[in-house]
Amino acid sequence: MKEILSGNEAIARGAFEAGCLVASAYPGTPSTEILENVISYREINASWAPNEKVALEVAIGACFGGARALACMKHVGVNVAADPLFTASYTGVKAGLVLVVADDPEMHSSQDEQDSRHYARFAKVPMLEPADSQECKEFTKLAFELSEQFDTPVMLRSCTRISHGKSIVELGERVSDLPAPKLVKDAAKLVMLPGNARVRHPIVEARTVQLSGYGDTAALNRMELRSDEIGVICAGVTYQYVREALPEASVLKLGMVWPLPHNLIRDFSSKVKQLFVVEELDPFIEEQVKAMGIAARGKDIISLCGELSPGRIRDAFAQAGVIAAQNKTSVAPEVLPPRPPNMCPGCPHRGLFYQLNRANAYVTGDIGCYTLGFMPPLNAMDTCVCMGASISNGSGIVRSLPPEEQRRVVAVIGDSTFLHTGVNSLMEMAWNRAPATVVILDNRITAMTGRQENPASGFTLNGEPAPEVNIPELCRVLGIKHVRVVDPYDLDATRLALEEEMNRPEPSVIITNRPCVLIKGAGRFEKGAVLEVDQGKCTGCKACLRIGCPAIEWKPNPDNNKGKAFIDPQLCTGCNVCQQLCKFNAIGGKQ
């Protein structure tokens, strides 16, 4: 049977067909949907983890018990999971262990364009890179087999276009002849004390050589010989681009991008007059080919930054004089109005950032929907580095400032991000008595990646009831004496809480307690009465526009230059924040 699947759906299917028994992940675009599809296969025990390090450690533990296991994350998540990854390379596996990482060229939803291929080389583990959904499924299955054959974790690299693009996939059956999981003690292999690790390191190095030899003859690396004028080495989605942009070129399509198949590369290079390497982001393959003494071109004509496309590749080769330039029909570009990202109507973060701006706070921010607090008209975020950094950054900044400046520092972090890596940061702040204010935006969900559950939401990945982390009590246990909960829809209460805690010469925490407007169900978001603007009372002062709510429109008045506000009843959630800003009582419940 065949189905049209996205790359993420196909990876989930591949894990199922491979006999995977345990899967763990932390949500992050563009990898999120893998685990959300894995849960449709009841044979796999799938769960969200608080962060990527824990997710990989769960998968490592499962494989030590003899079960094929999968961990999934986006590229920056590998930074968090690097510690166990590097050591798991030494321990090897007891059953197949696959780490799926989804890179994000062009940074559609990320803070950097990190190239995860470097991690495979750094950790000395093989990496496969599929070029379409069929390969996503097949390479996932192959990754489990290679993991067991070569006693190693295997990385599978996707990217935004592969993860979210769809193509035809031929489905197969789940394997049924795998050994049953069981406990087998093997301390010399799995306990990485220095004495044991020294024994394992040469094994890791020999394994890399063996894997390179495997790649020379394996079907996942293949030569496609056409013209001998131009030869291109490529992998993953760039293979699709190259085939469209350079249809006559010979291609060496790599399915395993680390370690490289040296003999196959030498053979291919001997068959073409000009050799090129086309790859997104870093010259990872190009530098290794050149280190082999093979002349090749790549990043001298292909950009180091952003996504590639057939058009960009074709233009790059034409500008370099390698192929003839194509005549392009001149088409006037369609001018579209700018559409910057924005918080949803009724988002509970909006009132807080409005008050932070008014308080002239210096806001150390974090990763999540609330990162949009830096956008106009809120303009209330000053730093954003990585998940969990807001509290640590705030703790560090106050140590360099005089007391009158220290009070302005406020760290802002979401509930899921706090549980991801913010807990240790708050522990450090309390331990070292850094006099900064922390605001934890508890909207009861992991919102930006699509409303996934977290340890404080009360539900598991499968929607089953689960224990909830009590965030206020956790903060107190970590050593924070001053913890208060505030309703962010109440602007006066939010302002008062910020004023009092920012003036406190010791660490303190404010927790906002309104759920994300996109999650439904008992105890979650419930829409309030829709508001409307009394046009007779509206003076056109624009005070209601200062919160940047998408539900509020500005209607120019031909007879009055000021114009007046209008609330879209389809978008309004009845949060009442705008009503509190209007000094003329022009905003009220819709009649």
C-alpha positions as a printed Julia matrix, in Angstrom:
591×3 Matrix{Float64}:
   0.0     0.0     0.0
   1.17    3.54   -0.78
   0.4     6.78    1.02
   1.39   10.41    0.66
   3.36   11.24    3.81
   5.43   14.12    5.09
   9.02   13.38    6.0
   8.11   13.46    9.68
   5.21   11.07    9.16
   7.49    8.77    7.17
  10.15    8.74    9.9
   7.47    7.72   12.4
   6.35    4.99   10.02
   9.94    3.84    9.59
  10.36    3.56   13.35
   7.22    1.45   13.5
   8.28   -0.86   10.67
  11.75   -1.2    12.24
  10.28   -2.62   15.44
  11.04    0.43   17.59
   9.62   -0.01   21.1
  10.46    3.3    22.82
  10.47    6.87   21.49
  11.17   10.12   23.34
  11.46   13.73   22.23
  11.11   17.37   23.14
   8.94   19.33   20.68
  10.74   21.69   18.35
   9.98   22.82   14.81
  10.59   21.2    12.35
  10.84   17.86   14.2
   7.69   18.0    16.38
   5.34   15.95   14.23
   7.54   12.85   14.35
   6.52   11.92   17.88
   2.98   13.19   17.33
   2.72   10.54   14.6
   4.6     7.86   16.52
   1.8     7.78   19.11
  -0.55    6.39   16.46
   1.47    3.16   16.64
   0.43    1.51   19.89
   3.4    -0.86   19.79
   5.72    2.07   20.59
   5.92    3.59   24.06
   6.17    7.28   23.13
   6.44   10.26   25.48
   7.53   13.87   25.66
  10.59   14.56   27.79
  11.29   17.8    29.71
  14.25   18.49   27.39
  16.33   16.9    24.64
  19.06   15.6    26.95
  16.49   13.63   28.91
  14.84   12.42   25.7
  18.09   10.96   24.4
  18.95    9.46   27.79
  15.53    7.75   27.87
  16.23    6.28   24.43
  19.75    5.22   25.47
  18.35    3.49   28.54
  15.75    1.66   26.45
  18.4     0.45   24.03
  20.55   -0.74   26.96
  17.56   -2.85   27.95
  17.5    -4.43   24.51
  14.72   -2.38   22.85
  15.09   -0.46   19.63
  14.7     3.2    20.61
  14.24    6.57   18.93
  14.96   10.13   20.09
  13.87   13.19   18.07
  14.74   16.88   18.27
  15.49   19.99   16.24
  19.05   21.07   15.55
  19.54   23.3    18.62
  18.21   20.45   20.74
  21.34   18.45   19.92
  23.31   21.09   21.81
  21.32   20.12   24.9
  21.67   16.38   24.18
  25.37   16.47   23.27
  26.58   15.21   26.64
  24.93   11.77   26.5
  25.41   11.56   22.71
  29.19   11.72   22.89
  29.44    9.07   25.58
  26.86    6.8    23.93
  29.23    6.73   20.96
  31.73    5.01   23.27
  29.32    2.67   25.0
  27.69    1.54   21.8
  24.27   -0.1    21.97
  22.47   -3.25   23.04
  19.7    -2.65   20.48
  19.25   -0.12   17.71
  19.45    3.54   18.81
  18.51    6.32   16.38
  18.7    10.06   16.97
  16.67   12.11   14.49
  17.7    15.75   14.16
  15.84   18.27   12.0
  17.88   21.25   10.83
  16.27   24.58    9.93
  18.11   26.36    7.09
  16.73   29.87    6.54
  15.73   29.84   10.24
  11.99   29.57    9.63
  11.5    28.92   13.36
  14.93   28.96   14.98
  17.55   31.25   16.45
  20.44   29.95   14.33
  21.29   27.89   11.23
  23.38   25.25   12.96
  24.6    22.43   10.7
  24.12   19.19   12.65
  26.44   17.18   10.43
  29.33   18.46   12.51
  27.89   16.64   15.52
  28.1    13.31   13.71
  31.78   13.83   13.0
  32.44   15.29   16.46
  30.68   12.43   18.27
  32.08    9.86   15.79
  28.69    8.37   14.91
  27.28    7.75   11.42
  24.72   10.1     9.94
  22.18    9.33    7.22
  20.39   12.03    5.23
  17.21   11.2     3.27
  16.12   13.12    0.17
  12.36   12.45    0.23
   9.66   10.83    2.33
  10.3     7.33    0.96
  13.93    7.61    2.0
  12.86    9.04    5.38
  11.06    5.77    6.06
  13.71    3.49    4.57
  16.68    5.31    6.11
  15.03    5.2     9.54
  14.75    1.42    9.23
  18.31    1.21    7.91
  19.56    3.39   10.78
  18.33    0.83   13.32
  20.02   -1.97   11.38
  23.32   -0.1    11.09
  23.15    0.8    14.77
  23.12   -2.88   15.67
  25.52   -3.98   12.93
  28.2    -1.46   13.9
  27.36   -1.13   17.62
  26.74    2.61   17.48
  24.06    5.26   17.81
  23.03    6.47   14.34
  21.94   10.03   13.53
  19.32   10.74   10.87
  19.37   14.3     9.54
  16.29   15.97    8.15
  15.59   19.62    7.41
  12.5    21.81    7.21
  11.73   20.99    3.57
  12.15   17.24    4.05
  10.29   17.2     7.39
   7.25   19.08    6.09
   7.3    18.24    2.37
   5.15   15.3     1.23
   5.73   12.53   -1.3
   4.6     8.98   -2.02
   5.72    6.28    0.42
   5.32    2.55   -0.01
   4.38    1.06    3.34
   5.81   -2.17    4.71
   5.15   -4.53    7.59
   6.6    -4.26   11.08
   9.5    -6.62   11.76
   8.56   -9.38   14.15
  11.72  -11.4    14.74
  13.7    -9.07   17.02
  15.11  -10.36   20.32
  12.94   -9.64   23.34
  14.29   -6.89   25.63
  16.0    -8.14   28.76
  18.58   -7.02   31.3
  22.12   -8.17   30.57
  24.92   -6.8    32.75
  27.94   -5.54   30.79
  29.67   -2.99   33.0
  32.92   -2.93   31.03
  30.99   -1.71   28.0
  28.38    0.52   29.59
  30.11    2.1    32.62
  32.27    4.87   31.16
  34.91    5.25   33.8
  38.26    6.32   32.33
  39.64    2.79   32.35
  36.71    1.43   30.36
  36.51    4.47   28.07
  40.17    4.09   27.08
  39.39    0.6    25.85
  36.34    1.76   23.92
  37.96    4.71   22.11
  40.05    2.63   19.66
  36.9     0.61   18.9
  35.1     3.83   17.98
  37.92    4.89   15.64
  38.03    1.49   13.94
  34.25    1.62   13.56
  34.5     4.88   11.62
  36.9     3.28    9.13
  34.59    0.29    8.77
  31.59    2.53    8.16
  33.47    4.44    5.46
  34.22    1.15    3.73
  30.58    0.15    4.07
  29.59    3.39    2.36
  31.75    2.64   -0.66
  29.46   -0.19   -1.72
  26.17    0.47    0.1
  23.11    1.22   -2.01
  22.3     4.38   -0.03
  25.27    6.07   -1.76
  24.93    5.97   -5.54
  26.44    7.38   -8.73
  24.13    8.68  -11.45
  26.32    9.14  -14.53
  25.14   11.47  -17.26
  27.35   14.12  -18.84
  31.06   13.93  -18.0
  31.34   17.73  -18.09
  29.91   18.4   -14.63
  29.75   16.14  -11.59
  27.95   17.12   -8.41
  28.21   15.56   -4.95
  25.09   16.23   -2.9
  22.78   14.76   -0.29
  19.31   15.16    1.16
  17.01   17.83   -0.21
  19.82   19.4    -2.25
  19.79   16.28   -4.42
  16.26   17.2    -5.51
  17.33   20.77   -6.23
  20.39   19.68   -8.24
  18.39   17.26  -10.38
  16.0    20.06  -11.28
  18.59   22.8   -11.75
  21.26   20.7   -13.51
  19.43   17.84  -15.26
  22.41   16.88  -17.44
  24.95   16.75  -14.63
  26.29   13.51  -13.21
  25.5    13.13   -9.53
  26.99   11.29   -6.58
  24.04   11.13   -4.19
  25.18   10.47   -0.65
  22.72    8.85    1.73
  25.37    8.65    4.48
  27.05   12.01    4.99
  29.36   10.8     7.76
  31.68    9.05    7.44
  32.16    9.68    3.74
  32.83    6.86    1.26
  36.34    7.86    0.18
  36.83    5.26   -2.54
  33.44    6.0    -4.1
  34.18    9.73   -4.12
  37.55    9.15   -5.82
  35.93    6.94   -8.41
  33.2     9.48   -9.14
  35.65   12.39   -9.39
  37.66   10.5   -12.0
  34.63   10.27  -14.28
  33.89   14.02  -14.58
  35.83   17.0   -15.81
  34.59   19.46  -13.17
  33.57   18.4    -9.67
  31.21   20.44   -7.5
  29.8    19.94   -4.03
  26.34   21.43   -3.47
  25.21   21.44    0.16
  23.17   23.67    2.43
  24.94   25.65    5.12
  28.56   24.66    5.87
  31.12   23.19    3.42
  31.04   19.96    5.4
  31.46   17.55    2.49
  33.47   19.97    0.36
  36.24   20.4     2.92
  36.61   16.64    3.34
  36.74   16.09   -0.43
  39.45   18.72   -0.75
  41.32   17.14    2.18
  41.44   13.96    0.11
  43.42   15.89   -2.51
  40.5    16.11   -4.93
  39.86   19.42   -6.68
  36.29   20.55   -6.11
  34.26   23.73   -6.05
  31.36   24.58   -3.79
  31.09   27.48   -1.41
  32.98   29.77   -3.78
  29.74   29.9    -5.78
  27.09   28.57   -3.34
  26.02   30.64   -0.33
  26.95   29.62    3.2
  23.7    31.07    4.52
  20.07   30.12    4.07
  18.19   27.49    2.11
  19.07   26.46   -1.41
  16.56   26.03   -4.22
  16.72   24.97   -7.86
  16.69   28.63   -8.87
  19.49   29.63   -6.51
  21.64   26.71   -7.65
  21.0    27.43  -11.33
  21.82   31.12  -10.85
  25.0    30.32   -8.93
  26.29   28.0   -11.66
  25.34   30.53  -14.36
  27.05   33.41  -12.58
  30.17   31.29  -12.23
  30.14   30.65  -15.98
  29.68   26.9   -15.57
  26.34   26.82  -17.42
  24.62   29.27  -19.72
  22.34   31.82  -18.14
  18.65   31.34  -18.82
  16.47   34.06  -20.24
  13.94   34.96  -17.61
  10.59   36.51  -18.27
  10.41   39.74  -16.31
   7.43   39.7   -13.98
   6.67   42.61  -11.7
   6.74   41.34   -8.12
   3.45   41.41   -6.32
   3.59   43.89   -3.47
   2.12   42.39   -0.33
   1.55   44.22    2.92
   4.03   43.27    5.62
   2.76   40.63    8.04
   5.07   40.43   11.06
   4.56   37.63   13.58
   2.25   38.5    16.44
   0.76   37.01   19.57
  -2.76   35.64   19.19
  -5.77   37.76   20.15
  -6.25   37.35   23.89
  -2.73   35.98   24.45
  -2.06   36.18   28.2
   1.48   37.42   27.54
   0.36   40.71   26.02
  -0.65   42.53   29.22
   2.56   41.56   30.98
   4.79   42.91   28.21
   2.75   46.1    28.05
   3.49   46.67   31.74
   7.15   45.66   31.38
   7.52   48.32   28.71
   5.87   50.93   30.94
   8.16   49.93   33.82
  11.24   50.52   31.63
  12.41   47.0    32.48
  15.48   45.44   30.89
  14.01   42.09   29.87
  16.19   39.02   29.41
  14.03   36.79   27.25
  13.73   33.16   26.26
  12.44   30.86   23.51
   8.67   30.66   23.05
   5.61   32.63   21.9
   6.55   35.33   24.39
   9.72   36.05   22.4
   7.35   38.11   20.24
   7.28   40.58   23.13
  10.25   42.24   21.45
   8.04   43.33   18.52
   6.38   46.75   18.31
   4.27   48.12   19.87
   5.21   46.13   23.01
   8.99   46.53   22.55
   9.67   44.7    25.8
  12.45   42.17   25.29
  16.16   42.96   25.21
  17.98   39.61   24.99
  17.2    36.1    23.75
  19.9    33.43   23.46
  18.56   29.92   24.03
  16.11   27.93   26.12
  16.58   28.59   29.81
  19.09   31.42   29.29
  16.75   34.21   30.37
  17.15   33.51   34.08
  20.9    32.83   33.86
  21.42   35.95   31.76
  19.45   38.03   34.24
  21.41   36.57   37.12
  24.65   37.49   35.39
  23.63   40.97   34.3
  22.69   42.16   37.79
  26.15   41.25   39.06
  27.68   43.89   36.81
  25.28   46.72   37.67
  24.85   49.26   40.47
  21.75   48.79   42.69
  19.65   51.41   40.91
  20.13   49.55   37.62
  19.76   46.05   39.06
  16.08   46.63   39.82
  15.28   47.04   36.1
  16.38   43.51   35.21
  13.48   41.09   34.67
  13.89   37.58   33.26
  10.89   36.21   31.34
  10.41   32.49   30.66
   7.53   30.16   29.78
   6.35   27.19   31.81
   7.64   24.54   29.38
  10.93   26.36   28.9
  11.31   26.79   32.66
  10.98   23.02   33.09
  13.25   22.44   30.08
  16.35   24.24   31.37
  15.16   27.1    33.57
  14.99   25.18   36.85
  18.77   24.95   37.23
  19.08   28.63   36.33
  16.61   29.66   39.02
  18.42   27.42   41.49
  21.64   29.29   40.67
  19.94   32.67   41.05
  18.56   31.75   44.46
  21.79   30.12   45.59
  23.89   33.17   44.74
  21.2    35.67   45.78
  21.17   37.56   42.48
  18.69   40.45   42.96
  16.65   40.05   39.77
  12.97   39.42   39.12
  11.82   36.34   37.2
   8.43   36.12   35.49
   7.26   32.6    34.62
   4.51   32.74   32.02
   2.48   29.67   32.88
   0.05   29.22   29.98
  -0.37   25.5    30.74
   1.13   24.24   27.48
   4.15   24.19   25.15
   2.53   26.72   22.86
   4.85   27.82   20.07
   5.53   24.33   18.69
   1.85   23.44   18.52
   0.45   23.04   22.04
   2.24   19.95   23.3
   1.88   18.86   26.91
   4.64   19.41   29.47
   5.25   18.22   33.05
   3.12   21.07   34.45
   0.15   20.71   32.09
  -1.39   17.67   33.75
  -1.45   15.39   30.72
   0.93   13.05   28.85
   1.6    12.88   25.11
  -1.29   10.43   24.81
  -3.67   12.8    26.6
  -3.78   10.72   29.77
  -3.98   12.55   33.14
  -0.59   12.97   34.77
   0.92   14.57   37.89
   1.37   18.33   37.54
   4.52   20.09   38.61
   3.5    22.78   41.1
   5.58   25.65   39.77
   5.09   28.06   42.72
   6.09   25.35   45.22
   9.03   24.32   43.03
  10.3    27.9    43.05
  10.08   28.01   46.84
  11.88   24.7    47.18
  14.68   26.07   44.99
  15.18   28.85   47.55
  13.05   31.73   46.27
  11.37   33.35   49.28
   9.11   35.74   47.38
   6.79   33.93   44.95
   3.49   35.39   43.82
   0.86   34.47   41.23
  -0.86   37.17   39.18
  -3.61   37.32   36.55
  -1.95   38.89   33.47
  -5.36   40.04   32.19
  -5.54   42.33   35.23
  -3.26   45.19   34.18
  -3.3    46.97   37.54
  -2.47   43.82   39.48
   0.3    42.99   37.0
   1.75   46.51   37.28
   1.67   46.41   41.08
   3.34   42.99   41.2
   6.14   44.17   38.89
   6.69   47.36   40.85
   6.94   45.57   44.18
   9.16   42.71   43.02
  11.46   44.88   40.89
  12.12   47.02   43.96
  12.95   44.0    46.08
  16.74   43.71   46.68
  16.74   39.92   46.36
  15.55   37.31   43.85
  11.81   36.95   43.41
   9.37   35.2    41.08
   6.07   36.28   39.55
   3.96   33.58   37.9
   1.19   34.48   35.44
  -1.7    32.03   35.47
  -3.79   32.35   32.3
  -3.86   29.45   29.79
  -3.01   29.72   26.1
  -6.08   30.84   24.15
  -5.68   27.93   21.73
  -6.1    25.11   24.25
  -9.59   24.01   25.1
 -11.07   21.77   27.76
 -12.04   21.86   31.42
  -9.75   24.1    33.44
  -8.15   25.5    30.31
  -9.01   28.51   28.15
 -12.61   29.68   28.11
 -13.61   32.54   25.84
 -15.08   35.61   27.51
 -17.75   38.0    26.26
 -16.85   39.55   22.91
 -16.08   43.26   23.15
 -17.04   46.1    20.84
 -16.15   49.78   20.45
 -18.85   52.39   21.05
 -18.14   54.61   18.07
 -19.88   57.5    19.76
 -17.52   57.41   22.71
 -14.3    56.57   20.85
 -12.09   59.66   20.57
  -9.45   58.1    18.33
  -6.74   58.36   21.01
  -5.24   54.99   19.93
  -4.54   53.88   23.5
  -6.07   50.48   22.7
  -3.53   49.97   19.89
  -0.62   49.99   22.33
  -1.04   46.28   23.09
  -0.9    45.25   19.43
  -3.9    42.93   19.56
  -4.8    41.58   16.07
  -8.49   41.78   16.96
  -8.33   45.59   17.11
  -8.48   47.36   13.75
  -8.13   51.02   12.93
 -10.87   52.46   10.74
  -9.9    55.75    9.07
 -12.64   58.33    9.16
 -12.94   60.44    5.97
 -14.5    63.24    7.99
 -12.08   62.96   10.89
  -8.35   62.5    10.48
  -8.11   60.62   13.73
 -10.23   57.64   12.74
 -11.61   55.16   15.28
 -10.97   51.69   16.64
 -12.99   48.63   15.69
 -12.9    45.17   17.31
 -13.29   42.18   15.01
 -15.87   39.97   16.77
 -14.46   36.86   15.04
 -11.06   37.41   16.63
 -11.92   38.89   20.05
 -11.56   36.45   22.96
 -12.98   38.76   25.61
  -9.75   39.13   27.6
 -10.73   42.73   28.53
  -7.15   44.04   28.39
  -8.02   46.7    25.8
 -11.03   47.74   27.87
  -8.72   48.59   30.75
  -6.69   50.9    28.49
  -9.62   52.98   27.31
 -10.06   56.1    29.46
 -13.32   57.02   27.75
 -15.26   53.81   28.47
 -15.66   53.28   24.74
 -15.02   49.53   24.91
 -17.59   47.21   26.41
 -19.48   43.97   26.0
 -21.08   43.38   22.62
 -24.84   43.91   22.74
